[in-house]
Structures are given as C-alpha cells and as structure tokens.
Amino acid sequence: MLAHRPTQASPKDRLLGQWQHQGRRPLRRRAAPVQATGSTFGHSFRVTTFGESHGGAVGCVIDGVPPRLRITKEEIQYELDRRRPGQSKITTPRKESDTCELLSGMAPDGTTTLGTPICVVVRNKDQQSGDYSEMEQAYRPSHADATYDFKYGIRAVAGGGRSSARETIGRVAAGAVAKKLLQQVAGTEVLAYVNRVRDVEATGVDHETMTLEQIESNPVRCPDQASADLMYKAIDEVRTRGESCGGEVTCVVRGCPKGLGTPVFDKLEAELAKAIMSLPATKGFEIGSGFSGSRMLGSEHNDEFYMADKGEIRTRTNRSGGVQGGISNGEQIVLRVAFKPTATIARRQATVSRVGQDVELLARGRHDPCVVPRAVPMVESMVALVLADQLLQHYAQCELLPRDDALGPDSKARSQFQLQHL
C-alpha cells in the first residue's frame, strides 16, 4: 500500500534526460551491437538461464556437456526440490512443484547426454501477480526495482522478474549436471551448509565427515542439529514480526583435482567469487582464511607442504582454502558467502515512486524471511559450474600431451582423474 509523504522537491527529469546535456548538445542515439547480455556463464561448460519470476517458465540451456555422461531427470529434480519454495514455515509460502522438463540434449533412454545443448524448463504455476501492484508504482528499498528501471527503462514488476531468486532454478538444474560430471570424472563432492543465521553460528561441524543427509535433515540445512534448532528459532522470530534476516553459507569441495584454475585473470578463486557474487542477496565472499588471514603473520598463515602416502604432495594446514596462485592444490576448497536480509519485508518503509514523489510503501507478496536455507543448493551449483568449466579447460590445455615426464614429485598429478568411473 502506498501513502504519499509531503515533499518540497519537484519531480526529477525522466531517466532518459540524464543522458542528455546540462547545457550541452543532446546525445544522438545510435544502434550499437550488444556483446554481452549477462545471462550466460562459463566458457567450455556454458549455461544460459532464462525466464522471469511470474512469466510462463524459467530454465536454462547447458552447452558443452560431454557426451555419454550418465544422468537422469530424477537427479536434476532432486536438486530442484532442495531449492523450491514452500518447504517449511521459514521459507516463502509460494507453492511450486518446480517439475523440470528436459527438452533436448538427452538420448532416447533419458539417462545419457548427447553432447548437444541440454534445455531444462520449469513451468511457473502459482503466480499471484496482483500482490505486486504497489511495487509497480514505487521502489522497494534495497531491491532491484529502481536499478532495473535505471538501466532498462522497463521491468517485469511481478515477483521481481529476473532479479528474483526464481531465476536460480536454471543454475541449480545446470549445477546438477556439473556435479555429476565432477563426481564421475574426479570423485569430487560439493557440499554447502548454513553456518550462521544472524548472530547464531554453527558449532560442531566436521568438514571431513559431514554428509548431504545431515545437511538435509532439518529445514535450516545446518548439519549440527543443536545449532540448526537455534537458527530456526531466530528465523521464525523475525518472520512473526514481518521482518527478515541474513546469514552465511559455507561451501566445501572434497576431492577437487589439482591444477584447476587459469591464471592470471581466470584464477580459480576469482571465478568462484564472480559465480558466488552473481547470486541474489550476496554481499560478501571469503575463501580459506579470508579476511582473518590479513591479521596473521606469514609464519602463522603459510600452509607447509609434506609428502603423504603414495607420493602425493599435501599441506599440513589449509588456510589457503584449497587454492594457491589461482590453482587448486588438491586440498578441500572452503569458501563462505554472506547473504543480506531479504529486501521485501511486511513493514512500512520510506521510498520514492516512479513519478518522483516521496512516499511510504507497505510491500506485499510471498518472500523468504531468511534466504540462506534455500541458498545452500544455489551456492553448491555455482561452485560446481565453475569447477566443471575449469575441468574441461584443464583437459583441453594440459591433458592433451603425455604427462609422464612432467616435473615434480607428486605422482597423483599424473593420475588424479578417475576416468574409470565413466
């Protein structure tokens, strides 16, 4: 609901006017080729997502998937079920089955990739676009409403359009394929969990032994049940007040091959940071020791090497977070991502209307009081997409010629890819 607030300021010039002079000759508008549209991610393993929150459907096209990869629709659906709305009372009550359809790229048996683009579609069914009538007239604070208007001059109001987390359905579907590729080729496992909600931080989580079953055993997605109970109460408390809260997700990659990452501009941590920060509501990224490492001495922070069993080079500590010089070193990749509180809240806030008036807005709609529980599979998917992309690039450049005479004492560097799993 909108309520006008008294203001002394006159309405500002239309957005188009900002590109024209302030005492200078107006700019002439000329057609220019569009080279990047922001909806495609990756180089060798490429994913393009499509669709708006309240449009007919959302989904993705995955290109670069190797042929003969064994994956089923049910495996993709499992990952989509992890991120779908309506899972508990601490998530959005929007009811969507998020049932996926595979339109291309699969053999007739439905279990084998062809090597051609895979198109995954999920139909939207529970839209309530009328809940967004106020947002058509005024901008939600800290949301993408205003900036989408600034950039495009038009936007899909209902549900936030492309700025909605519903866009991540395509990422999670593609992430399921990437995870399967990583597991079959290198035995790599990508697991994420909620490590903090507001000021409640998880304790007792062992990155070596935690399992997907432990993470999925509660609606918060924290593998430590006692911590999960406290987090649930924290989310439910803000939900009942029409408020929202943020938190952190930790992602752990176990069994990552050595050698992934492409210096200098495509270092592994740089690609991971870009992937993670492209998710909705993200505000911070750390890998390994992160910002706390800046307070250490070099002797405290350095990860010393040693020769482990079977002639493999390992590190005694892992403050590097599994990445050194922009390249994976075979240790666990450990990263953390901070999510801000959900922008849409059921409380009256000061804002500005699309015609330049100061107003008050009481937003409606169905939104998560805390995004972090449903963000867990999204984080996993983006990490898996980066690793799958880097895996294919590494093969193309570094595995084409024999490695038997490669320098270095690490024997695993010549045989770390478990191709027998294919």
ABEGO torsion letter per residue (X at the ends): XBBBBBBABBBBBBAAAAABBBGBBBBBBBBBBBABAGABBEAABBBBBBEBAABABBEBBBBGBBBGBBBBAAAAAAAAAAABBGABAABBABBBAGBBBBABGBBAAGABBAGBBBBBBBBBAABBAAAAAAAAABBBBGBAAAAAAAAAGBBBABGGEAABAAAAAAAAAAAAAAAAAAAAAAGBBBBBBBABBEABBBBGBBAAABBAAAAAABAAGBABAAAAAAAAAAAAAAAAAGBBBBEBBBBBBBGBBBGBEBOAAABAAAAAAAAAAABBGBABBBBEAEAAAAABBAAAABBBBBBBBGGBBBBABAAAGGBBGGBBAGBBBBBBBBBBBBABBBBBBBBBBAAGBBBBBBBBEBBBABAAAAAAAAAAAAAAAAAAAAAAAAAAAAAABBAAABBEABAAAAAABBAAAX
